[in-house]
């Protein structure tokens, strides 16, 4: 198991981290999906993190793929690789908690293990993100 040191409670504000935040930190430290989920459950039982279930990166991919309208997102791997999903048909699910990519820059065809996916986030292209104007 990799050495990982994280603090679930901030000394300044005594703010408890969410289970999703702790889950992502563990995945970023290269814990497997089952290891990260088990550790979060232990921390929840001890009252160290908030009790809601952690949102896995696979859950997030599923949400992004089913969103209307579709918005591009990226998948970041523990190796540092990033894959930009521009269209719904570029990403799907395979066996054993894997993600299948096709037609993605850097991976014409690839299968990603959920054990190595550390972050999934929306991408905002120029002109897509909401513009905010301020009247002075």
N, C-alpha and C positions, 0 to 999 in steps of 0.2 A: 504494500500500500504506500502511496506517496506521502511524504511528510506535508502536512498542511496545517497552518495556524490561522485561525480566523476568530474573530470576536463577535459573538451574537448580540452582545449588549454594549452599546456605546457608553463610555465612562462619563462623557459630558452630559448627555441628555437622558440617559437610561432608556433609550428607545430600543425596543425589541425588534429584531429583523424579522421579515416575513420568511416563511418556509421556502418560498420561491427564490428569494435572494440567497439564502444559505445553500439551496439546491444548486443554483448557478455557480456559486463559489466552489462548491465541491466538484461539479462537472469541469470547471475551469482548471481545477487542480488534478484533473485526469482520474477522478473516481468514476467507476462504471455506473450505469443507470441503477442497478440493484443496490450497489454500495451507497450511492448518494441518497436514494429513497430510504434505506434502512437507517442511515445516520440522521436524516431529518426526522424520522419517526421517533428515534431515541431522544433527540433534542426537544421535540414537541412534548413527549411524555414527561420530560423533566421541566417543562415550562420555560425553556430557554428561548424558543422561537414561537411565533404565532401558530395557533393550531390548525389553520386552514391547510388543505392539501396543496403540495407544491404543483405548480404548473410546469409540466415537462416541455421540452423543446418540441417534441412530437405533437403535443396538444396545440402548441402555438402554430406549428406548420399547418395543421389541420384547420385551425381557425382562419389563418391567412388564405388558404386555398379555397375555403368556402365563402369568404367574404364577398359581398356585393356592394359596390363594384370591386373588382380585383385590384389590389395594389401590390406593386413589386416588393419583394423582401429579399433578405440575404441570409445565408446559412454560414456560420463561422465554425470551423473545426478546431480541435485542440492543437493541430499542427500549425495553425495560423492561416490555412487556406480559407478563402471566402468564395462562395458561389452566389451569384446574383440570379434570382428567379424573376424573370420579366413577364412570363406568361404562365397561366395555370397548367398548360400541357407540358411544361418543363419539369414538373415535380410530381411524384406520387409515392405511394407506400408499398413496400415489399414485405417479405417474410421477416420474422424475428426482429421486429422494431427497426427496420432499415428504411431508408429513404432512397428512392430511385430518381436520378436526374437524367435528362436527355436534352441535347441541344443547348446546353449551358456553356458559356465561355469558360474554358479551362477544364471542362469535363463533358465532352460530347455525349458520353454515356458513362454513368458512374452509380455505384451503390454505396451509400454512406451509412455506417453503423451509428445508431443513436448513442452508443457509448462515447463517441468522439465528437458529437455535436455539442458545442458549449454555448452557443447563442444564436437566436433567430430574431431578426428585427426588421421592421418595415424600412423600406428605402423611400426617400422623397426625391423625386426628380424635379428639375427646374420647371416651375409652372404647375406642379401638382400640389405641392404643399399649400395650405391656406395662407393667403397673404394677410398681413395685419397692417392696418394703417392707423396712424395717430393724428388726430386733429389738434394742432397747437393753437 
